[in-house]
Amino acid sequence: MNRVTADADEPDRLQLGRRLRDAREYVGLSQEEVAFALSISRPAVGNIEAGARKVEAFELNKLSELYGRTVDFLLTGNA
């Protein structure tokens, strides 16, 4: 992937990160609890929420289950 493509994905990652953070806070989970459920580090969760790290498909599926939201909602914001 070239730099232009990576930069073009940034707004989507930022929006996804915001939706993930909002959903996590809504259900009352800490980043540490989410990290444990995903078997990743707490800083990795923070990086996902900040849009600095891409989310793997299996992680997104698990986050959907944890947060009681559909994958579509997490990706697009559409219910």
ZABARO-777235 format. One record per residue (C-alpha): x, z, y; residue number from 1. Coordinates in steps of 0.02 Angstrom, whole numbers, plus 50000, padded with zeros to 5 digits. Each point is the difference from the previous one (the first is absolute). Layout:
BEGIN
     xx     zz     yy  resi
      X      Z      Y   NUM
...
% end
This chain:
BEGIN
     xx     zz     yy  resi
  50000  50000  50000     1
  50067  49959  50171     2
  50000  50111  50153     3
  49853  49909  50082     4
  49888  50030  49848     5
  50052  50183  49992     6
  49959  50024  50184     7
  49832  49914  49980     8
  49951  50128  49866     9
  50040  50150  50111    10
  49829  50016  50089    11
  49910  49997  49832    12
  50117  50134  49930    13
  49973  50107  50155    14
  49810  49987  49985    15
  50007  50036  49814    16
  50111  50150  50034    17
  49878  50067  50129    18
  49853  49980  49881    19
  50097  50087  49862    20
  50048  50145  50114    21
  49822  50019  50064    22
  49929  49995  49822    23
  50128  50128  49940    24
  49961  50117  50144    25
  49813  49977  49974    26
  50010  50061  49820    27
  50117  50141  50051    28
  50156  49952  49902    29
  50177  50026  50061    30
  50133  49867  49989    31
  50085  50111  49871    32
  49844  50002  49890    33
  49984  49811  50011    34
  50184  49979  49961    35
  49980  50107  49844    36
  49848  49899  49942    37
  50095  49836  50024    38
  50166  50065  49932    39
  50090  49950  50160    40
  50086  50101  50135    41
  49909  50078  50147    42
  50104  49895  50122    43
  49943  49843  49906    44
  49819  50049  50035    45
  50045  50023  50184    46
  50084  49830  50002    47
  49846  49919  49923    48
  49888  50081  50130    49
  50120  49945  50139    50
  49998  49821  49937    51
  50187  50006  49962    52
  49979  49983  49811    53
  49893  49878  49903    54
  49874  50071  49878    55
  50012  49948  49818    56
  49838  49942  49918    57
  49996  50147  49879    58
  50027  50121  50145    59
  49857  49922  50098    60
  49886  50017  49850    61
  50047  50183  49979    62
  49976  50033  50186    63
  49828  49920  49988    64
  49955  50123  49862    65
  50074  50150  50092    66
  49911  49960  50162    67
  49833  49942  49929    68
  50015  49834  50090    69
  50002  49824  49932    70
  50161  49901  50001    71
  49909  49873  50109    72
  49960  50134  50128    73
  50180  50060  50003    74
  50065  49822  50022    75
  49872  49935  50125    76
  49902  50146  50070    77
  49839  49917  49938    78
  49884  50110  49899    79
% end
